[in-house]
């Protein structure tokens, strides 16, 4: 936690808003998507989904395949505590909705579905998208499938399994958006990134959760930024955005959202 606090202070010192951003692509993304303050009725559905989880006191036996949680150490966890401590926040879920609505990705891959808060938001952003979601814990997956049915997510295929094994089966596909929100370890993150590079095209976007989770995750983020196939990255502290647009010069942005 101390590491994250120090990194956040550093982030605040070097970050900016849209000022000084000369790339039209990045400027439009920031002003028309990240900072869009338009009132949207869909936000009510996003909040309703998450609030329903926060009120659920039922417990699930959890199998952690990744780095686990900084907060929750018990294998038996309540749905409410998972939604509060490990689930996507309301603010970030709304941002994911806007990103999905802005880019209109037809094929989405999510690593680390958990309770489906992020999945639900991306689905609302583009109901026509085909979403492949991977969750490592069978019990969480079973619960989340029920929630997807309850909230009528008909465009999502939830797969249960180890990320490394499952993504190997998907490398023949192309994805417009991939959300990495699972195993927060350097080696694993870099392995997923390098494996899924095969699925990218010029307009693909990767979103990495918790790039300052640990020193290892930050090193993974720096390695991803340096990859020759990566042209544009945006560091928002909690998420790292990666683009592969060949028409743009390599540039890295640090933006407060």
Number of C-alpha atoms within 10 A of each C-alpha: 10 8 11 16 11 11 18 14 10 11 17 14 9 11 15 16 15 18 8 8 15 9 13 9 12 16 17 14 17 19 13 15 20 20 16 12 9 8 7 9 8 14 17 10 15 21 18 13 21 23 15 13 22 17 13 14 12 12 14 15 14 16 14 14 14 15 12 15 13 10 10 13 10 10 12 13 16 20 21 20 19 21 22 15 13 16 21 24 16 19 13 16 22 24 21 26 24 22 21 23 18 15 17 18 24 16 17 24 25 23 24 24 29 25 26 26 25 27 28 25 29 29 22 22 23 21 20 14 19 18 26 20 22 24 27 24 19 15 15 20 23 14 15 19 18 11 19 21 11 10 12 11 17 13 15 21 15 20 18 19 16 17 20 14 9 16 17 12 9 16 15 11 11 18 26 20 27 25 23 22 21 25 22 23 21 18 14 18 22 17 14 17 17 13 15 21 18 14 17 20 15 12 14 21 23 24 21 23 21 20 25 24 19 18 15 16 23 17 17 23 23 12 12 19 22 14 10 9 16 19 19 22 24 20 21 20 21 15 20 22 19 23 23 21 18 14 8 12 11 17 12 16 19 18 20 19 17
